[in-house]
């Protein structure tokens, strides 16, 4: 199954470019962007050309190795400063800062202060390890979540936590891809995910491309869809999970979790260990990214929908409290109780 689709990010054959499938152009156009500099990488992350917690970690790691390759003979401190800037491009997904820290550690452990061929090899090796780990973790998430996908299931998801948001199967969508491959019949309902429409543009794009029946609904329609369409399972991804299980994910996830509790629909969060941040006790400590008001005021940057006089509130994420979450679908198994104790036992803080 490897490489039967365009990955969210990958290296050019000569390793001179980081290639990114530009998600801001999907589903109309499958355009691959070539990146060589930290400015271009930061711009791609900020503008959601590459997005989704694991995907921005992987793209940054690969990108840092490419950027270093174009700096042979230069002072390593210059690269270290650029890695710090990349790390701060988006604050909520911990995968980004973790990947940048790992690249920074390789740089600091190198024996000279000048960027040379041996450092470049080590940086590419580390970036490939991060890529491979995410690949393996997404496969294990798929296995862990598979028992939840019963024949005839109707599954609702929010935002995009599939192939585009990570490496290979994704997180929330991982069990669905595996179930589909195993011939299990089910259908998916994708919240459109205002304001940037990751559900409508991206989840519907990748699921229908895989031949999975998908219905898009507006974010405010989930309670009615549960009542009228018999949705029996909700699976979402995460950008950062605190030690007690509080989970940050795309804005609107918490609303959905509250609705799920009302209707007693099981609500699962799927995430690899790279998304856990056990240094934070609760979700109150998770930094929430605020984004450009224009994303909300203008319908996909085309038509202004809000009078100029109105204030705009446009947070990119919210935090769902652990008590609304039925369980976590992770690469270390399905966790349905004692979240904190299970996370501590199974998530390595270094990963
Ligand atoms: O702003 P985005 O599109 O990067 O937000 C992405 C999400 O909220 C995803 O659900 C999350 O990163 C999990 S991706 C496997």
Boltz pocket constraint, residues with backbone or C-beta under 6 A from the ligand:
constraints:
  - pocket:
      binder: B
      contacts: [[A, 48], [A, 50], [A, 51], [A, 52], [A, 53], [A, 54], [A, 93], [A, 158], [A, 159], [A, 160], [A, 161], [A, 162], [A, 165], [A, 166], [A, 170], [A, 171], [A, 172], [A, 198], [A, 236], [A, 237], [A, 238], [A, 239], [A, 249], [A, 250], [A, 251], [A, 270], [A, 316]]
      max_distance: 6.0
